Amino acid sequence: MNRLEGKVAVVTGANSGVGAAIAKLFAAEGATVVMTARREAALEEVSAQIEEAGGKTFVMATDISKPDDPERLMAAVEEKYGKIDVLVNNAGILESGLKP
């Protein structure tokens, strides 16, 4: 365990499903997990679960479909931690008008 001790991991779409599972696993391995998604309340819920288990998180609501949001996220992480060791681009972008 603790294979990610001292690492900073950014996980997009961390509010549910695969993203939440990744965030929980990374935190269990010792990483500080920067959790981001559009639904802040759901992010806070997953973050609370991680922190109750002893993990470290930083939550920031972000809509990756808006060009300024990812830049704002990266600037906040750089300012707070000075680095990003792991980046998991888990969030999906659904665009209207696209056909399968």
ChimeraX attribute file (.defattr): number of C-alpha atoms within 10 A of each C-alpha:
attribute: neighborCount
match mode: 1-to-1
recipient: residues
	/A:1	7
	/A:2	12
	/A:3	11
	/A:4	18
	/A:5	14
	/A:6	12
	/A:7	20
	/A:8	25
	/A:9	24
	/A:10	28
	/A:11	23
	/A:12	27
	/A:13	27
	/A:14	31
	/A:15	27
	/A:16	16
	/A:17	10
	/A:18	13
	/A:19	21
	/A:20	23
	/A:21	14
	/A:22	20
	/A:23	30
	/A:24	24
	/A:25	16
	/A:26	26
	/A:27	27
	/A:28	22
	/A:29	17
	/A:30	20
	/A:31	25
	/A:32	22
	/A:33	28
	/A:34	24
	/A:35	26
	/A:36	28
	/A:37	23
	/A:38	18
	/A:39	16
	/A:40	16
	/A:41	12
	/A:42	16
	/A:43	22
	/A:44	20
	/A:45	12
	/A:46	22
	/A:47	26
	/A:48	15
	/A:49	12
	/A:50	21
	/A:51	14
	/A:52	10
	/A:53	12
	/A:54	12
	/A:55	21
	/A:56	20
	/A:57	23
	/A:58	16
	/A:59	18
	/A:60	20
	/A:61	20
	/A:62	21
	/A:63	19
	/A:64	20
	/A:65	14
	/A:66	9
	/A:67	9
	/A:68	11
	/A:69	14
	/A:70	16
	/A:71	13
	/A:72	13
	/A:73	19
	/A:74	14
	/A:75	12
	/A:76	13
	/A:77	19
	/A:78	12
	/A:79	10
	/A:80	10
	/A:81	11
	/A:82	10
	/A:83	13
	/A:84	14
	/A:85	11
	/A:86	16
	/A:87	13
	/A:88	14
	/A:89	13
	/A:90	18
	/A:91	19
	/A:92	10
	/A:93	9
	/A:94	8
	/A:95	8
	/A:96	6
	/A:97	6
	/A:98	6
	/A:99	5
	/A:100	3
